Amino acid sequence: QVQLVESGGGLVQAGGSLRLSCAASGRTFSSYIMGWFRQAPGKERDFVARISWGGSSTVYADSVKGRFTISRDNAKNMVYLQMNSLKPDDSAVYHCAAGRDWVTNAEQYPTWGQGTLVTVSS
């Protein structure tokens, strides 16, 4: 089983960019589907993006499509979320997650990082 640690969050102005990173421990990282989710205060945890084992397939939430890019480097046990054209509505705690199934449902991802806070000012 992997353990996940996110980094890269912070305060950015609307229209700006951030790159989130998720470092995974364990030898089996490449066997996991990796996802990014976000949770704003008082709201449910929402799907943002997911990426397949080798990185060839990706899926995005409609709200971030064309602005965010998920990628992974299996040699480094890393997954990334490049966020461009950020909006205040993107403000949330962002979590990376590892799972075995090609799904969007957060409950299907058994392993989570602690999250990193992204705040987008208007």
URPELIN-V514606 format. One record per residue. N is the residue number from 1. RES is the residue in one letter. OMEGA is omega in radians with two decimals (* if undefined). Layout:
n=(N N)
res=(RES RES)
omega=(OMEGA OMEGA)
//
This chain:
n=(1 2 3 4 5 6 7 8 9 10 11 12 13 14 15 16 17 18 19 20 21 22 23 24 25 26 27 28 29 30 31 32 33 34 35 36 37 38 39 40 41 42 43 44 45 46 47 48 49 50 51 52 53 54 55 56 57 58 59 60 61 62 63 64 65 66 67 68 69 70 71 72 73 74 75 76 77 78 79 80 81 82 83 84 85 86 87 88 89 90 91 92 93 94 95 96 97 98 99 100 101 102 103 104 105 106 107 108 109 110 111 112 113 114 115 116 117 118 119 120 121 122)
res=(Q V Q L V E S G G G L V Q A G G S L R L S C A A S G R T F S S Y I M G W F R Q A P G K E R D F V A R I S W G G S S T V Y A D S V K G R F T I S R D N A K N M V Y L Q M N S L K P D D S A V Y H C A A G R D W V T N A E Q Y P T W G Q G T L V T V S S)
omega=(-3.13 2.94 -2.97 3.10 3.13 3.04 3.04 3.12 3.13 3.14 -3.13 3.09 3.07 -3.08 -3.13 -3.07 2.99 3.03 3.09 3.09 3.08 3.14 -3.11 3.01 3.09 -3.05 -3.02 -3.07 -3.05 3.13 -3.09 2.81 3.14 -3.13 2.97 3.08 3.09 -3.14 3.06 -3.12 3.09 -3.11 3.10 3.07 -3.07 3.04 3.08 -3.09 3.01 -3.08 -3.09 -3.04 -3.10 3.10 -3.07 -3.13 3.12 3.07 -3.11 2.94 -3.13 -3.06 -3.10 -3.09 -3.13 3.14 -3.10 3.08 3.06 3.10 3.12 3.06 -3.06 3.11 -3.12 -3.09 -3.08 2.94 -3.02 2.98 3.06 -3.07 3.13 3.11 -3.07 -3.13 3.08 3.13 3.08 -3.13 -3.09 2.89 -3.11 -3.13 2.90 -3.07 3.14 3.12 -3.11 -3.03 -3.13 -3.03 3.12 -3.05 -3.11 -3.10 3.14 3.11 -3.05 -3.04 -3.04 2.93 -3.07 3.08 3.06 -3.01 3.04 3.11 -3.13 -3.12 -3.12 *)
//
